[in-house]
Amino acid sequence: MQSDLTQLTRTTAWLPLVVLMAWLEPALANKFETIGGGVAGSSGLKREWLQYFLYFVAGLGALGALLAVIYPRKNALYLNYNNWKKSAIVMGVIAAVALIMALLL
C-alpha cells in the first residue's frame, strides 16, 4: 500500500508543472510571430534568439566541464567526487554539440 501511495505522490507532483506548461504553450508558441507582426524577417529573429540560447548552453557546458576538472575530489558531497572525468566529458560533449549547432544556424 505504501508503494502505491508513493507512486501516486510522485505522479501528482508533476501535475502543476504540466498544467502550467499547457497553459503557457500558446503564449510561448506565438512569442516570435507577434513580435514580427507578419513582417518579413521574423524568422531571422527566431534564428538569432536560438543562436544566443545555444551559445549560452555551450558556455554553461564548458564552464561545467572546466569546474569538474578544476575541483575534483574537493568535497564528498559533490556529484563528481568519484566521476569527475565522466562529468567533464559529458559536459564537454554538451558544450561542443551546442556550439556546433549554434554555428550551423
N, CA, C and O atoms as CSV, one atom per row, in Angstrom:
chain,resi,resn,atom,element,x,y,z
A,1,MET,N,N,0.816,-1.191,0.000
A,1,MET,CA,C,0.000,0.000,0.000
A,1,MET,C,C,0.862,1.258,0.000
A,1,MET,O,O,0.523,2.247,-0.649
A,2,GLN,N,N,1.960,1.218,0.717
A,2,GLN,CA,C,2.832,2.382,0.800
A,2,GLN,C,C,3.455,2.714,-0.551
A,2,GLN,O,O,3.574,3.887,-0.905
A,3,SER,N,N,3.852,1.698,-1.307
A,3,SER,CA,C,4.483,1.968,-2.597
A,3,SER,C,C,3.494,2.573,-3.586
A,3,SER,O,O,3.878,3.420,-4.392
A,4,ASP,N,N,2.215,2.153,-3.543
A,4,ASP,CA,C,1.210,2.744,-4.417
A,4,ASP,C,C,0.996,4.210,-4.083
A,4,ASP,O,O,0.849,5.038,-4.982
A,5,LEU,N,N,0.979,4.533,-2.805
A,5,LEU,CA,C,0.811,5.911,-2.385
A,5,LEU,C,C,2.019,6.761,-2.780
A,5,LEU,O,O,1.872,7.913,-3.188
A,6,THR,N,N,3.197,6.190,-2.657
A,6,THR,CA,C,4.406,6.903,-3.046
A,6,THR,C,C,4.412,7.163,-4.549
A,6,THR,O,O,4.770,8.254,-4.991
A,7,GLN,N,N,4.019,6.171,-5.328
A,7,GLN,CA,C,3.966,6.327,-6.780
A,7,GLN,C,C,2.930,7.378,-7.161
A,7,GLN,O,O,3.182,8.181,-8.059
A,8,LEU,N,N,1.793,7.395,-6.515
A,8,LEU,CA,C,0.766,8.385,-6.790
A,8,LEU,C,C,1.259,9.778,-6.434
A,8,LEU,O,O,0.990,10.736,-7.159
A,9,THR,N,N,1.968,9.898,-5.340
A,9,THR,CA,C,2.515,11.193,-4.929
A,9,THR,C,C,3.549,11.682,-5.929
A,9,THR,O,O,3.571,12.865,-6.269
A,10,ARG,N,N,4.399,10.795,-6.400
A,10,ARG,CA,C,5.392,11.177,-7.401
A,10,ARG,C,C,4.732,11.606,-8.696
A,10,ARG,O,O,5.179,12.557,-9.338
A,11,THR,N,N,3.682,10.920,-9.082
A,11,THR,CA,C,2.986,11.242,-10.320
A,11,THR,C,C,2.275,12.582,-10.212
A,11,THR,O,O,2.342,13.397,-11.132
A,12,THR,N,N,1.602,12.812,-9.106
A,12,THR,CA,C,0.854,14.062,-8.963
A,12,THR,C,C,1.757,15.255,-8.671
A,12,THR,O,O,1.317,16.399,-8.788
A,13,ALA,N,N,2.981,15.019,-8.302
A,13,ALA,CA,C,3.892,16.128,-8.062
A,13,ALA,C,C,4.214,16.871,-9.362
A,13,ALA,O,O,4.525,18.061,-9.330
A,14,TRP,N,N,4.142,16.191,-10.485
A,14,TRP,CA,C,4.417,16.815,-11.782
A,14,TRP,C,C,3.190,17.514,-12.357
A,14,TRP,O,O,3.317,18.272,-13.318
A,15,LEU,N,N,2.024,17.284,-11.803
A,15,LEU,CA,C,0.783,17.813,-12.352
A,15,LEU,C,C,0.778,19.339,-12.449
A,15,LEU,O,O,0.396,19.855,-13.499
A,16,PRO,N,N,1.176,20.095,-11.421
A,16,PRO,CA,C,1.165,21.561,-11.575
A,16,PRO,C,C,2.087,22.055,-12.687
A,16,PRO,O,O,1.755,23.009,-13.391
A,17,LEU,N,N,3.231,21.419,-12.846
A,17,LEU,CA,C,4.146,21.811,-13.910
A,17,LEU,C,C,3.543,21.542,-15.282
A,17,LEU,O,O,3.665,22.372,-16.183
A,18,VAL,N,N,2.904,20.411,-15.451
A,18,VAL,CA,C,2.285,20.069,-16.732
A,18,VAL,C,C,1.143,21.028,-17.048
A,18,VAL,O,O,0.992,21.466,-18.188
A,19,VAL,N,N,0.346,21.351,-16.043
A,19,VAL,CA,C,-0.760,22.292,-16.242
A,19,VAL,C,C,-0.224,23.672,-16.607
A,19,VAL,O,O,-0.762,24.329,-17.499
A,20,LEU,N,N,0.833,24.117,-15.926
A,20,LEU,CA,C,1.427,25.414,-16.228
A,20,LEU,C,C,1.981,25.446,-17.645
A,20,LEU,O,O,1.797,26.433,-18.357
A,21,MET,N,N,2.654,24.384,-18.060
A,21,MET,CA,C,3.200,24.340,-19.416
A,21,MET,C,C,2.096,24.341,-20.460
A,21,MET,O,O,2.217,24.998,-21.494
A,22,ALA,N,N,1.017,23.605,-20.197
A,22,ALA,CA,C,-0.104,23.575,-21.134
A,22,ALA,C,C,-0.774,24.935,-21.219
A,22,ALA,O,O,-1.258,25.327,-22.281
A,23,TRP,N,N,-0.805,25.656,-20.107
A,23,TRP,CA,C,-1.421,26.973,-20.088
A,23,TRP,C,C,-0.550,28.004,-20.813
A,23,TRP,O,O,-1.073,28.886,-21.493
A,24,LEU,N,N,0.769,27.897,-20.672
A,24,LEU,CA,C,1.681,28.855,-21.278
A,24,LEU,C,C,2.029,28.539,-22.729
A,24,LEU,O,O,2.556,29.404,-23.429
A,25,GLU,N,N,1.758,27.360,-23.184
A,25,GLU,CA,C,2.187,26.924,-24.510
A,25,GLU,C,C,1.691,27.840,-25.627
A,25,GLU,O,O,2.492,28.195,-26.492
A,26,PRO,N,N,0.425,28.243,-25.660
A,26,PRO,CA,C,0.016,29.144,-26.753
A,26,PRO,C,C,0.745,30.477,-26.717
A,26,PRO,O,O,1.081,31.028,-27.766
A,27,ALA,N,N,0.991,30.997,-25.535
A,27,ALA,CA,C,1.702,32.275,-25.437
A,27,ALA,C,C,3.141,32.131,-25.911
A,27,ALA,O,O,3.663,33.014,-26.592
A,28,LEU,N,N,3.788,31.021,-25.552
A,28,LEU,CA,C,5.164,30.816,-25.975
A,28,LEU,C,C,5.256,30.474,-27.451
A,28,LEU,O,O,6.240,30.816,-28.107
A,29,ALA,N,N,4.248,29.807,-27.977
A,29,ALA,CA,C,4.277,29.431,-29.389
A,29,ALA,C,C,4.184,30.661,-30.279
A,29,ALA,O,O,4.755,30.679,-31.370
A,30,ASN,N,N,3.474,31.687,-29.828
A,30,ASN,CA,C,3.292,32.888,-30.638
A,30,ASN,C,C,4.252,34.002,-30.258
A,30,ASN,O,O,4.093,35.132,-30.720
A,31,LYS,N,N,5.224,33.719,-29.444
A,31,LYS,CA,C,6.122,34.755,-28.941
A,31,LYS,C,C,6.805,35.511,-30.070
A,31,LYS,O,O,6.842,36.741,-30.052
A,32,PHE,N,N,7.331,34.816,-31.027
A,32,PHE,CA,C,8.089,35.468,-32.081
A,32,PHE,C,C,7.198,35.932,-33.226
A,32,PHE,O,O,7.548,36.882,-33.927
A,33,GLU,N,N,6.083,35.299,-33.424
A,33,GLU,CA,C,5.201,35.700,-34.509
A,33,GLU,C,C,4.571,37.049,-34.210
A,33,GLU,O,O,4.367,37.848,-35.124
A,34,THR,N,N,4.259,37.317,-32.952
A,34,THR,CA,C,3.640,38.598,-32.621
A,34,THR,C,C,4.666,39.724,-32.625
A,34,THR,O,O,4.299,40.878,-32.844
A,35,ILE,N,N,5.933,39.425,-32.391
A,35,ILE,CA,C,6.962,40.462,-32.429
A,35,ILE,C,C,7.121,40.971,-33.863
A,35,ILE,O,O,7.175,42.179,-34.098
A,36,GLY,N,N,7.194,40.060,-34.798
A,36,GLY,CA,C,7.374,40.466,-36.183
A,36,GLY,C,C,6.118,41.038,-36.792
A,36,GLY,O,O,6.186,41.824,-37.737
A,37,GLY,N,N,4.966,40.653,-36.262
A,37,GLY,CA,C,3.707,41.156,-36.796
A,37,GLY,C,C,3.493,40.766,-38.251
A,37,GLY,O,O,2.811,41.483,-38.983
A,38,GLY,N,N,4.048,39.672,-38.675
A,38,GLY,CA,C,3.879,39.234,-40.046
A,38,GLY,C,C,4.851,39.878,-41.009
A,38,GLY,O,O,4.786,39.623,-42.212
A,39,VAL,N,N,5.744,40.701,-40.513
A,39,VAL,CA,C,6.714,41.373,-41.370
A,39,VAL,C,C,7.831,40.395,-41.717
A,39,VAL,O,O,8.200,39.553,-40.898
A,40,ALA,N,N,8.355,40.502,-42.900
A,40,ALA,CA,C,9.449,39.635,-43.305
A,40,ALA,C,C,10.641,39.864,-42.380
A,40,ALA,O,O,10.953,41.002,-42.028
A,41,GLY,N,N,11.294,38.797,-41.995
A,41,GLY,CA,C,12.452,38.911,-41.119
A,41,GLY,C,C,12.219,38.331,-39.742
A,41,GLY,O,O,13.150,38.273,-38.938
A,42,SER,N,N,11.002,37.899,-39.444
A,42,SER,CA,C,10.753,37.317,-38.125
A,42,SER,C,C,11.474,35.985,-37.972
A,42,SER,O,O,11.811,35.599,-36.853
A,43,SER,N,N,11.720,35.270,-39.075
A,43,SER,CA,C,12.466,34.022,-38.960
A,43,SER,C,C,13.921,34.298,-38.591
A,43,SER,O,O,14.555,33.484,-37.919
A,44,GLY,N,N,14.449,35.434,-39.022
A,44,GLY,CA,C,15.799,35.822,-38.624
A,44,GLY,C,C,15.884,36.111,-37.144
A,44,GLY,O,O,16.889,35.810,-36.499
A,45,LEU,N,N,14.825,36.697,-36.604
A,45,LEU,CA,C,14.762,36.956,-35.171
A,45,LEU,C,C,14.744,35.641,-34.392
A,45,LEU,O,O,15.408,35.511,-33.364
A,46,LYS,N,N,13.987,34.681,-34.885
A,46,LYS,CA,C,13.952,33.364,-34.250
A,46,LYS,C,C,15.334,32.713,-34.281
A,46,LYS,O,O,15.793,32.150,-33.287
A,47,ARG,N,N,15.979,32.799,-35.428
A,47,ARG,CA,C,17.296,32.186,-35.586
A,47,ARG,C,C,18.310,32.846,-34.655
A,47,ARG,O,O,19.131,32.164,-34.040
A,48,GLU,N,N,18.252,34.166,-34.554
A,48,GLU,CA,C,19.190,34.878,-33.693
A,48,GLU,C,C,18.964,34.519,-32.220
A,48,GLU,O,O,19.924,34.313,-31.478
A,49,TRP,N,N,17.706,34.445,-31.801
A,49,TRP,CA,C,17.402,34.076,-30.420
A,49,TRP,C,C,17.883,32.663,-30.120
A,49,TRP,O,O,18.439,32.405,-29.053
A,50,LEU,N,N,17.669,31.743,-31.067
A,50,LEU,CA,C,18.101,30.365,-30.886
A,50,LEU,C,C,19.622,30.266,-30.837
A,50,LEU,O,O,20.164,29.470,-30.070
A,51,GLN,N,N,20.312,31.060,-31.643
A,51,GLN,CA,C,21.775,31.063,-31.594
A,51,GLN,C,C,22.279,31.546,-30.238
A,51,GLN,O,O,23.183,30.939,-29.663
A,52,TYR,N,N,21.706,32.625,-29.724
A,52,TYR,CA,C,22.119,33.118,-28.410
A,52,TYR,C,C,21.873,32.080,-27.325
A,52,TYR,O,O,22.692,31.906,-26.423
A,53,PHE,N,N,20.745,31.394,-27.418
A,53,PHE,CA,C,20.427,30.351,-26.450
A,53,PHE,C,C,21.446,29.219,-26.523
A,53,PHE,O,O,21.904,28.731,-25.490
A,54,LEU,N,N,21.805,28.798,-27.728
A,54,LEU,CA,C,22.770,27.708,-27.881
A,54,LEU,C,C,24.165,28.133,-27.437
A,54,LEU,O,O,24.904,27.326,-26.873
A,55,TYR,N,N,24.536,29.387,-27.684
A,55,TYR,CA,C,25.818,29.888,-27.163
A,55,TYR,C,C,25.820,29.865,-25.637
A,55,TYR,O,O,26.825,29.513,-25.018
A,56,PHE,N,N,24.704,30.236,-25.039
A,56,PHE,CA,C,24.584,30.219,-23.584
A,56,PHE,C,C,24.719,28.791,-23.047
A,56,PHE,O,O,25.428,28.560,-22.069
A,57,VAL,N,N,24.039,27.836,-23.686
A,57,VAL,CA,C,24.137,26.431,-23.271
A,57,VAL,C,C,25.566,25.921,-23.446
A,57,VAL,O,O,26.075,25.194,-22.592
A,58,ALA,N,N,26.211,26.296,-24.542
A,58,ALA,CA,C,27.601,25.879,-24.770
A,58,ALA,C,C,28.521,26.462,-23.707
A,58,ALA,O,O,29.436,25.787,-23.235
A,59,GLY,N,N,28.280,27.706,-23.331
A,59,GLY,CA,C,29.089,28.323,-22.280
A,59,GLY,C,C,28.898,27.651,-20.934
A,59,GLY,O,O,29.860,27.429,-20.199
A,60,LEU,N,N,27.647,27.327,-20.613
A,60,LEU,CA,C,27.391,26.619,-19.353
A,60,LEU,C,C,28.023,25.232,-19.359
A,60,LEU,O,O,28.573,24.793,-18.349
A,61,GLY,N,N,27.946,24.544,-20.491
A,61,GLY,CA,C,28.568,23.227,-20.594
A,61,GLY,C,C,30.075,23.297,-20.448
A,61,GLY,O,O,30.684,22.465,-19.775
A,62,ALA,N,N,30.680,24.302,-21.087
A,62,ALA,CA,C,32.128,24.463,-20.967
A,62,ALA,C,C,32.528,24.826,-19.546
A,62,ALA,O,O,33.536,24.335,-19.037
A,63,LEU,N,N,31.744,25.682,-18.907
A,63,LEU,CA,C,32.015,26.037,-17.519
A,63,LEU,C,C,31.890,24.819,-16.609
A,63,LEU,O,O,32.715,24.618,-15.719
A,64,GLY,N,N,30.865,24.011,-16.832
A,64,GLY,CA,C,30.697,22.793,-16.039
A,64,GLY,C,C,31.845,21.824,-16.228
A,64,GLY,O,O,32.318,21.221,-15.265
A,65,ALA,N,N,32.299,21.669,-17.468
A,65,ALA,CA,C,33.435,20.777,-17.734
A,65,ALA,C,C,34.699,21.299,-17.081
A,65,ALA,O,O,35.483,20.534,-16.520
A,66,LEU,N,N,34.892,22.604,-17.158
A,66,LEU,CA,C,36.075,23.211,-16.546
A,66,LEU,C,C,36.054,23.059,-15.027
A,66,LEU,O,O,37.071,22.728,-14.416
A,67,LEU,N,N,34.914,23.297,-14.432
A,67,LEU,CA,C,34.811,23.159,-12.973
A,67,LEU,C,C,34.958,21.709,-12.521
A,67,LEU,O,O,35.480,21.446,-11.437
A,68,ALA,N,N,34.502,20.771,-13.344
A,68,ALA,CA,C,34.664,19.357,-12.997
A,68,ALA,C,C,36.137,18.963,-12.983
A,68,ALA,O,O,36.544,18.103,-12.203
A,69,VAL,N,N,36.930,19.584,-13.836
A,69,VAL,CA,C,38.364,19.285,-13.888
A,69,VAL,C,C,39.116,20.051,-12.802
A,69,VAL,O,O,40.040,19.513,-12.193
A,70,ILE,N,N,38.728,21.297,-12.558
A,70,ILE,CA,C,39.442,22.126,-11.582
A,70,ILE,C,C,39.208,21.649,-10.156
A,70,ILE,O,O,40.134,21.638,-9.345
A,71,TYR,N,N,37.981,21.255,-9.846
A,71,TYR,CA,C,37.636,20.888,-8.471
A,71,TYR,C,C,37.295,19.403,-8.306
A,71,TYR,O,O,36.235,19.097,-7.760
A,72,PRO,N,N,38.125,18.487,-8.741
A,72,PRO,CA,C,37.799,17.079,-8.484
A,72,PRO,C,C,38.129,16.717,-7.040
A,72,PRO,O,O,39.146,17.145,-6.494
A,73,ARG,N,N,37.285,15.952,-6.457
A,73,ARG,CA,C,37.508,15.396,-5.115
A,73,ARG,C,C,37.783,16.454,-4.053
A,73,ARG,O,O,38.586,16.221,-3.150
A,74,LYS,N,N,37.140,17.601,-4.142
A,74,LYS,CA,C,37.300,18.626,-3.114
A,74,LYS,C,C,36.270,18.461,-2.003
A,74,LYS,O,O,36.532,18.813,-0.853
A,75,ASN,N,N,35.112,17.933,-2.342
A,75,ASN,CA,C,34.048,17.785,-1.365
A,75,ASN,C,C,33.292,16.500,-1.683
A,75,ASN,O,O,32.884,16.280,-2.823
A,76,ALA,N,N,33.111,15.675,-0.697
A,76,ALA,CA,C,32.434,14.391,-0.916
A,76,ALA,C,C,30.962,14.567,-1.264
A,76,ALA,O,O,30.333,13.636,-1.767
A,77,LEU,N,N,30.404,15.745,-1.005
A,77,LEU,CA,C,29.008,15.985,-1.331
A,77,LEU,C,C,28.803,16.291,-2.813
A,77,LEU,O,O,27.678,16.212,-3.306
A,78,TYR,N,N,29.867,16.638,-3.526
A,78,TYR,CA,C,29.736,16.912,-4.958
A,78,TYR,C,C,29.422,15.627,-5.691
A,78,TYR,O,O,29.883,14.544,-5.328
A,79,LEU,N,N,28.626,15.777,-6.729
A,79,LEU,CA,C,28.236,14.621,-7.527
A,79,LEU,C,C,29.426,14.045,-8.285
A,79,LEU,O,O,29.451,12.851,-8.582
A,80,ASN,N,N,30.407,14.878,-8.599
A,80,ASN,CA,C,31.530,14.407,-9.394
A,80,ASN,C,C,32.726,14.016,-8.530
A,80,ASN,O,O,33.857,14.038,-9.015
A,81,TYR,N,N,32.511,13.665,-7.285
A,81,TYR,CA,C,33.608,13.295,-6.391
A,81,TYR,C,C,34.386,12.107,-6.953
A,81,TYR,O,O,35.617,12.120,-6.974
A,82,ASN,N,N,33.674,11.095,-7.402
A,82,ASN,CA,C,34.329,9.919,-7.983
A,82,ASN,C,C,34.261,9.910,-9.509
A,82,ASN,O,O,35.080,9.259,-10.157
A,83,ASN,N,N,33.307,10.614,-10.083
A,83,ASN,CA,C,33.076,10.557,-11.527
A,83,ASN,C,C,33.439,11.858,-12.216
A,83,ASN,O,O,32.788,12.238,-13.190
A,84,TRP,N,N,34.449,12.542,-11.743
A,84,TRP,CA,C,34.750,13.855,-12.304
A,84,TRP,C,C,35.207,13.784,-13.751
A,84,TRP,O,O,34.945,14.708,-14.521
A,85,LYS,N,N,35.886,12.708,-14.141
A,85,LYS,CA,C,36.323,12.586,-15.538
A,85,LYS,C,C,35.125,12.401,-16.460
A,85,LYS,O,O,35.044,13.013,-17.525
A,86,LYS,N,N,34.190,11.543,-16.032
A,86,LYS,CA,C,32.985,11.326,-16.836
A,86,LYS,C,C,32.144,12.599,-16.892
A,86,LYS,O,O,31.573,12.926,-17.932
A,87,SER,N,N,32.068,13.316,-15.771
A,87,SER,CA,C,31.317,14.575,-15.751
A,87,SER,C,C,31.927,15.577,-16.715
A,87,SER,O,O,31.203,16.251,-17.448
A,88,ALA,N,N,33.239,15.683,-16.723
A,88,ALA,CA,C,33.907,16.623,-17.617
A,88,ALA,C,C,33.677,16.246,-19.079
A,88,ALA,O,O,33.469,17.120,-19.921
A,89,ILE,N,N,33.713,14.965,-19.379
A,89,ILE,CA,C,33.499,14.513,-20.754
A,89,ILE,C,C,32.069,14.807,-21.201
A,89,ILE,O,O,31.858,15.311,-22.304
A,90,VAL,N,N,31.099,14.501,-20.365
A,90,VAL,CA,C,29.691,14.729,-20.720
A,90,VAL,C,C,29.423,16.219,-20.904
A,90,VAL,O,O,28.781,16.614,-21.876
A,91,MET,N,N,29.902,17.039,-19.993
A,91,MET,CA,C,29.685,18.476,-20.106
A,91,MET,C,C,30.420,19.043,-21.319
A,91,MET,O,O,29.919,19.959,-21.971
A,92,GLY,N,N,31.595,18.513,-21.626
A,92,GLY,CA,C,32.314,18.940,-22.815
A,92,GLY,C,C,31.577,18.585,-24.094
A,92,GLY,O,O,31.543,19.375,-25.038
A,93,VAL,N,N,30.990,17.403,-24.126
A,93,VAL,CA,C,30.219,16.985,-25.299
A,93,VAL,C,C,28.990,17.872,-25.459
A,93,VAL,O,O,28.654,18.273,-26.573
A,94,ILE,N,N,28.317,18.180,-24.354
A,94,ILE,CA,C,27.144,19.061,-24.416
A,94,ILE,C,C,27.560,20.431,-24.954
A,94,ILE,O,O,26.877,21.005,-25.802
A,95,ALA,N,N,28.680,20.948,-24.455
A,95,ALA,CA,C,29.165,22.251,-24.914
A,95,ALA,C,C,29.512,22.204,-26.402
A,95,ALA,O,O,29.166,23.122,-27.147
A,96,ALA,N,N,30.182,21.158,-26.833
A,96,ALA,CA,C,30.578,21.051,-28.239
A,96,ALA,C,C,29.373,20.929,-29.161
A,96,ALA,O,O,29.327,21.570,-30.211
A,97,VAL,N,N,28.404,20.117,-28.780
A,97,VAL,CA,C,27.218,19.942,-29.619
A,97,VAL,C,C,26.428,21.249,-29.720
A,97,VAL,O,O,25.984,21.629,-30.804
A,98,ALA,N,N,26.255,21.936,-28.586
A,98,ALA,CA,C,25.523,23.204,-28.609
A,98,ALA,C,C,26.255,24.251,-29.444
A,98,ALA,O,O,25.625,25.007,-30.184
A,99,LEU,N,N,27.579,24.298,-29.327
A,99,LEU,CA,C,28.358,25.255,-30.114
A,99,LEU,C,C,28.287,24.945,-31.606
A,99,LEU,O,O,28.144,25.856,-32.422
A,100,ILE,N,N,28.386,23.684,-31.962
A,100,ILE,CA,C,28.282,23.307,-33.378
A,100,ILE,C,C,26.908,23.647,-33.927
A,100,ILE,O,O,26.785,24.145,-35.047
A,101,MET,N,N,25.864,23.376,-33.130
A,101,MET,CA,C,24.504,23.711,-33.587
A,101,MET,C,C,24.347,25.215,-33.771
A,101,MET,O,O,23.729,25.664,-34.736
A,102,ALA,N,N,24.911,26.003,-32.834
A,102,ALA,CA,C,24.809,27.462,-32.956
A,102,ALA,C,C,25.560,27.957,-34.177
A,102,ALA,O,O,25.084,28.861,-34.863
A,103,LEU,N,N,26.709,27.396,-34.462
A,103,LEU,CA,C,27.492,27.828,-35.615
A,103,LEU,C,C,26.862,27.405,-36.939
A,103,LEU,O,O,27.050,28.068,-37.958
A,104,LEU,N,N,26.121,26.313,-36.925
A,104,LEU,CA,C,25.479,25.844,-38.162
A,104,LEU,C,C,24.185,26.585,-38.500
A,104,LEU,O,O,23.668,26.461,-39.610
A,105,LEU,N,N,23.666,27.350,-37.548
A,105,LEU,CA,C,22.426,28.087,-37.830
A,105,LEU,C,C,22.634,29.212,-38.783
A,105,LEU,O,O,21.684,29.921,-39.116
